Amino acid sequence: MNFKIGQIVVAIDVSKTPLHCGSGMYPCAICVSVEPFVLVSESGDMMWTQHNPDNFVAKGMADLAVIRTAMERYIGSQT
């Protein structure tokens, strides 16, 4: 699937491709980069870089405030 920056994505099979951290699961994430495929949580507190995009499906576009938060996390990780 070809994703776009700012799309909300969910795992096709949560048991095989969970979006999680030590404190819990995330129901969805925001696509912040397509090559490489990088996802950030809506609140910007988590980032995932090792997932295969084939394991996700888009569920719409995030609003601008959420995209801004996610992109700030991603850009901040690059410095």
ZIJO-V421786 format. One record per residue. RES is the residue in one letter. SS is DSSP state (A for helix, B for strand, O for the rest). OMEGA is omega in degrees with one decimal (999 if undefined). D_CENTER is the distance of its C-alpha to the mean C-alpha in whole Angstrom. Layout:
[[RES | SS | OMEGA | D_CENTER] [RES | SS | OMEGA | D_CENTER]]
This chain:
[[M | O | 176.1 | 14] [N | O | 180.0 | 14] [F | O | 175.5 | 11] [K | O | 176.0 | 11] [I | O | -179.7 | 9] [G | O | 178.3 | 9] [Q | B | 171.9 | 8] [I | B | 180.0 | 7] [V | B | 175.8 | 6] [V | B | 177.4 | 8] [A | B | 175.9 | 10] [I | O | 178.2 | 13] [D | O | -175.9 | 15] [V | O | -179.2 | 14] [S | O | 179.7 | 17] [K | O | -176.9 | 16] [T | O | -178.5 | 12] [P | O | 170.0 | 11] [L | O | -174.4 | 8] [H | B | 170.6 | 11] [C | B | -178.4 | 13] [G | O | -175.5 | 17] [S | O | 177.8 | 17] [G | B | -178.0 | 15] [M | B | 176.2 | 13] [Y | O | -177.0 | 10] [P | O | -177.2 | 10] [C | O | 177.7 | 7] [A | B | 178.8 | 3] [I | B | 176.0 | 4] [C | B | 179.9 | 4] [V | B | 176.5 | 7] [S | B | 179.2 | 9] [V | B | 179.0 | 10] [E | O | 7.7 | 13] [P | O | 179.4 | 12] [F | B | -178.7 | 9] [V | B | 179.0 | 6] [L | B | 176.4 | 2] [V | B | 177.7 | 4] [S | O | -178.9 | 6] [E | O | -178.9 | 8] [S | O | 178.5 | 11] [G | O | -176.7 | 9] [D | O | 179.3 | 11] [M | O | 176.4 | 9] [M | B | 179.8 | 7] [W | B | -176.7 | 7] [T | O | -172.6 | 9] [Q | O | -177.8 | 11] [H | O | 176.7 | 10] [N | O | -179.0 | 11] [P | A | 178.5 | 10] [D | A | -178.5 | 13] [N | A | -177.1 | 12] [F | B | 176.7 | 10] [V | B | 178.9 | 11] [A | B | 179.8 | 10] [K | B | 179.0 | 12] [G | B | 179.9 | 12] [M | B | 175.4 | 12] [A | O | 175.9 | 11] [D | O | -172.8 | 14] [L | A | 179.9 | 15] [A | A | 178.8 | 15] [V | A | 177.7 | 11] [I | A | 179.3 | 10] [R | A | 179.2 | 13] [T | A | -179.1 | 12] [A | A | -179.6 | 8] [M | A | 177.0 | 10] [E | A | 177.3 | 13] [R | A | -178.3 | 11] [Y | A | -179.3 | 10] [I | A | 178.2 | 14] [G | A | 179.9 | 15] [S | A | -177.2 | 14] [Q | O | -176.9 | 16] [T | O | 999 | 19]]
